[in-house]
Amino acid sequence: MDSRIKENPAVFAKLDAATQSKIKQGIVDPGFKPDMVYLALGAPDEKRVSLSAASTKVIWIYNRYHERHGGMRHIGYHRGVYFDPRLPTHRVYYKPVLRDMHTLQKDERIRVVFTDGKAAVIEQTKDY
């Protein structure tokens, strides 16, 4: 966040002390302009536009990414050879090979809806 403030020092300097404090904590309030939301949260992962007869809304979506364990999966066999002294010959065996499977999970964390250039709706997931 400090790097974003250094990118836009003029925008940050124009804000009152309470708003500056919120931005430093990563807090967004209704009425914030897009540049203020950028200072607090950074660039969104997705941007959408919602058009209606009454208005145009711009939606910024911030996601959280994490790996989800999908269990063990069989991916093949390991072939091995050993000498069997009872039969005085070499024997072949096959051992199953398993691998942990992980998938990248994406969860929406924050959604900011801008109407008329200001944040009108802020939806945020709650971590318990």
QUIKADA-V295285 format. One record per backbone hydrogen bond with DSSP energy under -1.0 kcal/mol. CO is the residue of the C=O (numbers start at 1). NH is the residue of the N-H. If there is no record, write none. Layout:
CO	NH
CO	NH
//
This chain:
1	5
2	6
3	7
4	8
8	12
9	13
10	14
12	15
16	20
17	21
18	22
19	23
20	24
21	25
22	27
23	26
29	32
32	119
33	37
34	38
35	39
36	40
37	41
38	42
46	61
48	59
50	57
55	52
57	50
58	114
59	48
60	112
61	45
61	46
62	109
62	110
64	107
66	105
68	103
71	101
73	99
76	97
78	95
80	93
82	91
84	89
89	84
91	82
93	80
95	78
97	75
99	73
101	70
103	68
105	66
107	64
109	125
110	62
111	123
112	60
113	120
113	121
114	58
115	118
118	115
119	31
121	113
123	111
//
